[in-house]
């Protein structure tokens, strides 16, 4: 895939990611209204980390990273029939292993709850986890199905399926939870059942598309295939790296759960705000880069890989740096506008906005791994990212603990956010250095030059937004606006002014990046066909 086609596919993925994030935002608004930053919401967030750990470990993370290069290589050299035979064997293996883990996990939780004190906070987490544990089986199989479709450069349906989770949660909270008791702790169980149902839905909707590309439903226990061993050999170190990362995030949530009942919920709301631009741009680009990198790696065309990295880095900086500055400045009014209602109080707004301000600087740092990790995976090297990840995670954990020990109560949760940002920055920088040694420079002098110009442009925008918000609020209050209308007009007006300022300055200082992005989008509009949008062409 040429970089122009990568951008075309990324726009398709980004469109569906945007749709998912919009429904995710609606989900969070309803969550905030019904549950606020209560113990029930925090317990749900901690419990939901476990099936998400398995999703990253056996689904979209380690297994996908090890499977796509092998599957792509099989497609390139042995044809579709052999590729689908490999896919059936891997899917069967995945289902068997995850079924065993799920059954054992549910049994262990049931035994613990039988003997535990029912009023212990951990019991609420485990009760919710027992319901959601099976979600791991379905969502991991769904994630592998997404990886297979991405290998055929079909990105639309895989990118759209996460919407189903948000729709299930929204519908359940509105229609079912109010009839499941009188307390938040009782009603949150309805949300857990919705997660379970959504896992099944996300798998089922992909089956017809897989069959369109030649997949035939069936099982295969022919695990002696050397390609299966290759996938597993590649997966083991990647699983360790991804597992360590997710375990550390889970540990951070557990630490926050012990700090205060509200802390995990505040962190989760802030995370989801960061996910909007991160998913829209970085995740979308990372999704299509792995199969693209894998194709070029299979042909030993490393020049194309470094060229793609150069453009991807400069384009992500162009978007993410101003977005992070805007989030820092407008964190409090944004949270107040979107979430503050019902059970979500002004105090919840302050705590969540504080977490968002510490997460926001990491927008570009979080993007780095989305670019460099797929490059290593395409080279069938899953060991290097693990070694780097373990060091970064150790740093993350130390920062989390230090912050919880030394910071005041209402700032303790911010150490978890800040630790993630610093660790991801270190992780991305080391991966970039090692990849440069491996396949050559992506043009660091050009990237550094872009970074300086983008930082200047974003700083000018930030000053403009800061001044504009205060003046707009005074002006709008004087003409009679109040409440949500006042905050909404102030936020939207400030964002509009910020975009205008950034656009004008970027035209002068960042002409190359601005022109490349506009050209790529223009080419997409002119040349993309319905088949391209669904990824039907290789």
Secondary structure, DSSP 8 states (H G I E B T S, - for coil): --HHHHHHHHHHHHHHHHHHHHHHHHHHHHHHHHHTT-HHHHHHHHHHHHHHHHIIIIITTHHHHHHHHHHHHHHHHH-HHHHHHHHHHHHHHHHHHHHHHHHHHHHHHHHHHHHS-TTSHHHHHHHHHHHHTTHHHHHHHHHHHHHHHHHTT--HHHHHHHHHHHHHHHHHHHHTGGGS-SSHHHHHHHHHHHHHHHHHHHHHHHHHHHHHTT--------TT-HHHHHHHHHHHHHHHHHHHHHHHHHHHHHHHHHH-TTHHHHHHHHHHHHHHHIIIIIIHHHHHHHHHHHHHHHTT-HHHHHHHHHHHHHHHHHHHHHHHHHHHHHHHHHHHHHH-STT--HHHHHHHHHHHHHHHTTHHHHHHHHHHHHHHHHTT--HHHHHHHHHHHHHHHHHHHHHHHHS-GGGHHHHHHHHHHHHHHHHHHHHHHHHHHHH--S-HHHHHHHHHHHHHHHHHHHHHHHHHHHHHHHHHHHTT--HHHHHHHHHHHHHHHHHHHHHHHHHHH-HHHHHHHHHHHHHHHHH--HHHHHT---
